[in-house]
């Protein structure tokens, strides 16, 4: 298998007359990210595995460079064109039989990729390609490179490796620049927050251009969705919002685009915007119960009680997610019977505190709740606590079992209760 494992060194770039300028940096990003895209280009059943060579590891991602084979951010990727001896060392460090190196050249209107396949055992070049990139054809280079590499390795992929995943050069160039800026974000985030935010703005802006230039690209959609999810994790939603909005406008039939836009808006407290995006997503593909619950809470927060109740009833009627159903029933109680919600809160407090003088009051409150909403698990659990306090083990067991049926998550509370009693 080692002969079919290829270590891919991020490509270098040479630009005639562009030393130190933006004109040089842009092709540098293209070169690095074409190599990264190549790692992701081969299907899993192709019989070949490409492993990226990461020259500098960014903290927080672990020490195993191969963990980045999926293209996840977390490494600073320098463009480089090592000689065969050094390339073979890189390959052996990744247990690969070959190393792939390359250089992107640009001089005036002429553009080309010069790549070499190096045998790890002999440190010799076994195959090479000098590929000219025509005007407006940058998006074709990745597929041409993949097809050549497959042929050099004797691999027959099921599909045509030459089929581009992005429709035109403008979209592909913007995609590569966005991906390269994301690497900068990862590198800078722990040391220079301001610079990291600037790099994120660059990435977001480039993704906007990519989505607008090629609305049909699933690859661009995937990358923007990853950007959105990462931004939520780091509380950077405002920076990536334009990219998500551009994606949802470019691909109005993509439920994933609307869903991620909804999440970005929801987690940045844009209640009305989140509601609109969730509803678009739901119209394209029914939301999961947990997401319907989020939508219901947004409606409730905005004062649209009827809409919230409608979504909550849908969760209960579906009956597919016990945890979401339990939360939906509780929210329905608070919206439709706020006085019973207050009674349940007070009765629960009494039961937890073990105030024996008020147990009758607490039990009466819980039974008033169950008379109207018999499937509120918290009320059953509270009755179980009260039964334990008066020494009625049978009633406590029955009440706890009913709570567990309605919400399996209550098992954790029962375990904690048993641990306290045993201790």
Number of C-alpha atoms within 10 A of each C-alpha: 10 15 15 18 20 29 32 25 27 28 28 24 24 17 20 12 12 13 11 9 10 10 14 17 17 17 22 27 24 26 26 26 25 24 24 27 17 20 21 17 19 20 14 10 10 14 16 22 21 23 28 29 27 22 16 13 16 19 12 10 14 12 10 10 19 15 14 17 16 14 16 12 18 23 22 19 25 18 23 18 20 16 14 21 16 15 27 27 18 24 28 19 13 21 17 25 19 33 30 31 25 26 22 26 21 20 12 9 8 11 17 18 20 17 20 22 26 27 24 27 15 12 19 17 19 13 15 17 16 14 16 16 19 13 10 10 14 22 22 20 20 21 20 17 23 19 19 18 23 19 12 13 18 12 15 15 17 9 10 11 21 16 14 18 18 23 17 17 18 18 24 29 22 23 26 27 24 30 27 25 22 24 21 24 25 20 23 19 16 12 10 11 12 11 15 21 17 16 23 25 21 22 28 25 19 22 31 26 20 30 28 18 19 20 20 15 19 15 14 22 25 13 14 28 21 12 25 26 18 14 18 19 10 10 13 19 23 14 18 27 21 17 27 28 18 22 27 24 16 20 21 16 15 18 22 19 26 27 24 26 30 27 23 26 24 22 15 16 12 14 18 16 16 26 22 16 25 28 19 21 23 17 12 15 14 14 17 14 23 16 17 22 22 21 26 27 23 24 21 17 13 13 11 13 17 14 15 25 22 12 21 26 16 15 26 18 10 10 14 12 14 18 16 22 26 23 19 27 21 18 21 22 21 15 17 13 15 13 12 20 20 15 19 27 15 15 25 23 14 22 24 11 8 15 13 14 9 12 20 12 15 26 22 15 21 25 17 16 23 18 9 12 17 13 20 24 26 22 28 25 26 25 27 25 26 27 21 17 16 11 11 13 14 12 16 22 16 16 21 24 20 19 26 21 14 19 21 15 14 19 15 11 12 16 11 12 13 11 10 9 8 7 6
